Amino acid sequence: MSPLNKKKLEILRKKLDLLDNDILDLIKKRSNLVNNVLKLKAKKYNPATKKHEIFVEKKLPPHSK
């Protein structure tokens, strides 16, 4: 490979690395937003206690055969 092609390849690899870092940062930001949405959705208003409570799904009994 010629020195010119090596230099071009090095530049392209650096650009790819920068782009990969940007993608990872966006994925992290999105993941944090999703976690915040899930936390909010887990809170349900309980009229008996007149409070918002963390929703925990009740386990269903095992199915009989």
N, CA and C of each residue as an Amber inpcrd file, in Angstrom:
protein
   195
   0.8480000  -1.1690000   0.0000000   0.0000000   0.0000000   0.0000000
   0.8960000   1.2340000   0.0000000   0.5210000   2.1780000  -0.8120000
   1.3350000   3.3900000  -0.9290000   1.1830000   4.2530000   0.3260000
   2.1750000   5.0850000   0.5910000   2.0920000   5.9720000   1.7630000
   0.8510000   6.8980000   1.7210000   0.4710000   7.2950000   0.5260000
  -0.7030000   8.1630000   0.3850000  -1.9730000   7.4060000   0.7900000
  -2.0750000   6.1580000   0.3500000  -3.2390000   5.3470000   0.7040000
  -3.2650000   5.0310000   2.2030000  -2.0870000   4.8270000   2.7860000
  -2.0240000   4.5780000   4.2250000  -2.5390000   5.7900000   5.0020000
  -2.1520000   6.9700000   4.5310000  -2.5870000   8.1940000   5.1940000
  -4.1050000   8.3640000   5.0490000  -4.6370000   8.0960000   3.8660000
  -6.0830000   8.1900000   3.6460000  -6.8280000   7.1970000   4.5290000
  -6.2950000   5.9950000   4.6180000  -6.9080000   4.9660000   5.4500000
  -6.9050000   5.3870000   6.9210000  -5.8190000   5.9490000   7.3640000
  -5.7140000   6.4260000   8.7480000  -6.7480000   7.5290000   9.0220000
  -6.9110000   8.4410000   8.1000000  -7.8940000   9.5280000   8.2440000
  -9.3140000   8.9540000   8.3000000  -9.5990000   8.0180000   7.4120000
 -10.9280000   7.4050000   7.3990000 -11.2150000   6.6510000   8.6990000
 -10.2340000   5.9560000   9.2180000 -10.4110000   5.2250000  10.4700000
 -10.6600000   6.1820000  11.6430000  -9.9720000   7.3150000  11.6410000
 -10.1940000   8.3080000  12.6890000 -11.6090000   8.8700000  12.5950000
 -12.0800000   9.1160000  11.3840000 -13.4520000   9.6060000  11.1950000
 -14.4700000   8.5730000  11.6790000 -14.2040000   7.3190000  11.3820000
 -15.0870000   6.2470000  11.8540000 -15.0970000   6.1770000  13.3750000
 -13.9450000   6.3090000  13.9870000 -13.8650000   6.2820000  15.4540000
 -14.6640000   7.4260000  16.0660000 -14.5510000   8.6120000  15.4950000
 -15.3100000   9.7620000  15.9940000 -16.8080000   9.5330000  15.8480000
 -17.1980000   8.9970000  14.7120000 -18.6080000   8.7140000  14.4750000
 -19.1220000   7.6460000  15.4410000 -18.3290000   6.6150000  15.6700000
 -18.7050000   5.5670000  16.6230000 -18.8900000   6.1460000  18.0210000
 -18.0220000   7.0570000  18.4240000 -18.1440000   7.6880000  19.7410000
 -19.4260000   8.5030000  19.8310000 -19.7630000   9.2210000  18.7540000
 -21.0120000   9.9920000  18.7300000 -22.2250000   9.0760000  18.8480000
 -22.1790000   7.9580000  18.1480000 -23.2920000   7.0030000  18.1940000
 -23.4470000   6.4490000  19.6050000 -22.3430000   6.0920000  20.2370000
 -22.3990000   5.5620000  21.6030000 -22.9610000   6.5950000  22.5800000
 -22.5550000   7.8540000  22.4090000 -23.0920000   8.9140000  23.2710000
 -24.5960000   9.0480000  23.0940000 -25.0650000   8.9730000  21.8610000
 -26.5050000   9.0650000  21.6090000 -27.2530000   7.8820000  22.2080000
 -26.6770000   6.7040000  22.1140000 -27.3080000   5.5100000  22.6850000
 -27.4060000   5.6540000  24.2060000 -26.3630000   6.1760000  24.8390000
 -26.3790000   6.3800000  26.2890000 -27.4640000   7.3880000  26.6740000
 -27.5590000   8.4920000  25.9240000 -28.5790000   9.5070000  26.2060000
 -29.9760000   8.9180000  26.0460000 -30.1700000   8.1420000  24.9980000
 -31.4790000   7.5400000  24.7560000 -31.8260000   6.5540000  25.8720000
 -30.8420000   5.7790000  26.2820000 -31.0640000   4.8100000  27.3440000
 -31.4840000   5.5020000  28.6420000 -30.8450000   6.6140000  28.9630000
 -31.2170000   7.3710000  30.1580000 -32.6460000   7.8920000  30.0550000
 -33.0340000   8.3820000  28.8870000 -34.3960000   8.8670000  28.6910000
 -35.4160000   7.7400000  28.8340000 -35.1010000   6.5950000  28.2730000
 -36.0000000   5.4360000  28.3820000 -36.1610000   5.0420000  29.8480000
 -35.0710000   5.0440000  30.6000000 -35.1480000   4.7060000  32.0250000
 -36.0340000   5.6920000  32.7770000 -35.9260000   6.9730000  32.4370000
 -36.7760000   7.9790000  33.0810000 -38.2470000   7.7590000  32.7410000
 -38.5320000   7.4050000  31.5010000 -39.9160000   7.1250000  31.0980000
 -40.4430000   5.9260000  31.8760000 -39.6460000   4.8780000  31.9880000
 -40.0740000   3.6810000  32.7070000 -40.3420000   3.9740000  34.1800000
 -39.5250000   4.8200000  34.7770000 -39.7460000   5.1820000  36.1810000
 -41.0750000   5.9080000  36.3380000 -41.3610000   6.8240000  35.4180000
 -42.6160000   7.5720000  35.4970000 -43.8210000   6.6770000  35.2530000
 -43.6980000   5.7680000  34.3200000 -44.8160000   4.8840000  34.0040000
 -45.0790000   3.8770000  35.1170000 -44.0590000   3.5960000  35.9150000
 -44.2200000   2.6200000  36.9890000 -45.0140000   3.2030000  38.1490000
 -45.1200000   4.5380000  38.2140000 -45.8710000   5.1630000  39.3130000
 -47.3390000   5.2520000  38.9400000 -48.1770000   4.6670000  39.7830000
 -49.6280000   4.6800000  39.5690000 -50.2900000   5.3090000  40.7840000
 -51.3850000   6.0060000  40.5380000 -52.1380000   6.6210000  41.6310000
 -53.0210000   5.5790000  42.2890000 -52.8910000   5.4570000  43.5990000
 -53.6980000   4.5250000  44.3720000 -54.7420000   5.3440000  45.1360000
 -56.0040000   5.2620000  44.7150000 -57.0240000   6.0740000  45.3930000
 -57.2310000   5.6830000  46.8550000 -56.9310000   4.4560000  47.2200000
 -57.0990000   4.0200000  48.6040000 -56.1310000   4.7560000  49.5280000
 -54.8810000   4.9250000  49.0790000 -53.8820000   5.6110000  49.9060000
 -53.7410000   7.0770000  49.5250000 -54.3810000   7.4660000  48.4140000
 -54.2990000   8.8320000  47.8740000 -52.8510000   9.2460000  47.6140000
 -52.0810000   8.2880000  47.0830000 -50.6740000   8.5340000  46.7690000
 -50.3290000   7.8740000  45.4480000 -49.2400000   8.3720000  44.8570000
 -48.6640000   7.6730000  43.7140000 -47.7210000   6.6090000  44.2700000
 -47.8650000   5.4080000  43.7630000 -47.0440000   4.3040000  44.2440000
 -46.3730000   3.6200000  43.0690000 -45.2960000   2.9420000  43.3770000
 -44.5960000   2.1780000  42.3490000 -45.4430000   0.9650000  42.0140000
 -45.7070000   0.8090000  40.7300000 -46.5270000  -0.3000000  40.2640000
 -45.6790000  -1.5630000  40.2070000 -46.1490000  -2.6030000  40.8650000
 -45.4880000  -3.9110000  40.7990000 -46.5110000  -4.8920000  40.2620000
 -46.1750000  -5.4910000  39.1500000 -47.1100000  -6.4270000  38.5330000
 -47.2180000  -7.6750000  39.3920000 -48.4540000  -8.0580000  39.6630000
 -48.6740000  -9.2560000  40.4680000 -48.3770000 -10.4890000  39.6330000
 -47.7700000 -11.4600000  40.2820000 -47.4740000 -12.6990000  39.5870000
 -48.7510000 -13.5410000  39.5130000 -48.9510000 -14.1170000  38.3640000
 -50.1040000 -14.9820000  38.1960000 -49.7740000 -16.3720000  38.7030000
 -50.7670000 -17.0880000  39.2270000 -50.4930000 -18.4460000  39.6890000
 -50.1010000 -19.3290000  38.4920000 -49.3390000 -20.3480000  38.7410000
 -48.9500000 -21.2300000  37.6320000 -50.1860000 -21.8930000  37.0380000
 -50.1480000 -22.0990000  35.7580000 -51.2740000 -22.7330000  35.0700000
 -51.3250000 -24.2240000  35.4020000 -52.5170000 -24.7120000  35.6180000
 -52.6520000 -26.1460000  35.8960000 -52.7750000 -26.8860000  34.5710000
 -52.3560000 -28.1220000  34.5940000 -52.3920000 -28.9160000  33.3580000
 -53.6520000 -29.7140000  33.3060000
